[in-house]
Amino acid sequence: MPVQDASERSRADARRNRARVLDAARRAFAREGAAVSLGEIARRAGVGAGTVYRHFPTKESLFEAVMSQRIEGLVRLAETYGDAEDPGAAFFDFVTKVITSAPDNKLLCELLDAEDGWPRAALLSSGRRFEAALRSLLAAAQRDGAVRPELDEADVQLLFTGCVAMQRLQKDPSRLAPMTALAIAALRPGEAVTNPANDRKIRDESAGAAENRNAARPVCGACGRPLATAGPGRPARYCSAACRQRAYRRRRGAAAK
């Protein structure tokens, strides 16, 4: 019996130490990014370096555990909106919370910027649950007529990437930047994003429709979708902030080779 009690205490101590390491790592990575050493995390957790290495043999494995915790938190948040009376309001509230919370997490922003930074294997299960939860919220909002029907969860995740990049330039990232708010508003049905069929109809009813039909129509430099008809000023090169961010990352990756 005493041997069993000692074994149980040992397992309980191990669980507590792992939780302390994860909590210290989450705070350190959020504030300082991936540069924090495992030794420093051990010091902040109040445990020995050997304790950290027993639970997390590499810094990458600790990254994965911390990011999995965060993603699971977002999954739980999404699930709280599952039975909302107003699916559209629930979806947009969730999107706003994801975007405004991310810039405070330096590790997450570093991983979003990196071409190969995501430790995908260990996060695959959490990532699938997040995608499923996001898909469910999106589908409910679309059935309610609050979100454009042609979008899917991949489009929304691209929006997350672009909007987080814009929010990082804000003095107060917890408040939506004007351009971030516009990007989120483009998810709603309406004229925020050009509908090619509607655009054709409008141009056919105007004078010179034949010339317009024959003219080359500008397309987004990232996804190839037709761009909205430009007014005076510099013509647009991308259809959204997410596409602008994606093109920037491609250029940066090509320059690094």
Residue pairs with C-beta under 8 A, 6 or more apart in sequence:
14 55
17 45
17 47
17 51
17 55
18 55
20 45
20 46
20 47
21 41
21 42
21 45
21 47
21 51
21 52
21 55
21 56
21 62
22 62
22 65
22 66
22 69
23 45
24 41
24 44
24 45
25 36
25 41
25 45
25 62
25 65
25 66
26 66
26 69
26 70
27 44
28 36
28 40
28 41
28 44
29 36
29 63
29 66
29 105
29 106
29 107
30 104
30 105
30 106
30 107
30 108
31 106
32 106
33 106
33 107
33 109
33 110
34 59
34 63
34 107
34 110
37 59
38 49
38 52
38 53
38 56
38 59
38 62
39 49
39 52
41 52
41 62
42 48
42 49
42 51
42 52
45 51
45 52
52 62
56 62
56 65
60 119
61 122
63 107
63 111
63 119
64 119
64 122
64 123
65 122
66 107
67 107
67 108
67 111
67 119
67 123
67 126
68 122
68 123
68 126
70 105
70 108
71 123
71 126
71 127
71 129
71 130
72 126
72 129
74 98
74 130
74 133
75 126
75 129
75 130
75 133
77 94
77 97
78 94
78 130
78 133
78 134
78 136
78 137
79 133
81 90
81 91
81 93
81 94
81 137
82 136
82 137
84 90
84 140
86 144
87 137
87 140
87 141
87 143
87 144
87 146
88 141
88 144
88 145
88 146
88 147
89 146
90 137
90 140
90 141
91 137
91 138
91 140
91 141
91 146
91 147
92 141
92 146
92 184
92 187
94 137
95 156
95 159
95 160
95 184
95 187
96 176
96 184
98 160
99 160
99 163
99 164
99 167
99 176
99 180
99 184
100 167
100 173
100 174
100 175
100 176
101 174
102 108
102 109
102 112
102 160
102 164
102 167
103 109
103 164
103 167
103 168
103 170
103 173
104 173
104 174
109 164
109 168
110 117
111 117
111 118
112 161
112 164
112 165
113 249
115 249
115 253
120 127
131 153
131 157
134 153
134 156
134 157
135 152
135 153
138 147
138 151
138 152
138 153
138 156
141 147
142 148
142 149
142 151
145 189
146 188
146 189
147 187
147 188
147 189
148 187
148 188
148 189
148 193
149 189
151 187
155 242
156 187
158 240
158 242
158 243
158 246
159 183
159 184
159 187
159 240
159 241
159 242
161 242
161 245
161 246
162 183
162 240
162 241
162 242
162 243
162 244
162 245
162 246
163 180
163 183
163 184
163 241
163 242
165 241
165 245
166 177
166 179
166 180
166 183
166 241
167 173
167 176
167 177
167 180
169 177
170 177
176 184
179 241
180 241
182 192
183 240
183 241
183 242
185 192
186 192
186 193
186 240
191 198
193 228
193 239
193 240
194 226
194 227
194 228
194 229
196 226
199 226
199 228
199 229
203 209
203 212
203 213
204 213
206 212
217 226
217 227
218 226
218 227
218 230
218 235
218 236
219 225
219 226
219 227
220 226
220 227
220 237
220 238
220 239
220 240
220 243
221 237
221 238
221 243
221 247
222 238
222 239
222 243
222 244
222 246
222 247
222 250
223 239
223 243
223 246
225 239
226 239
227 235
227 236
227 238
227 239
228 236
228 239
230 236
237 244
237 247
238 244
238 247
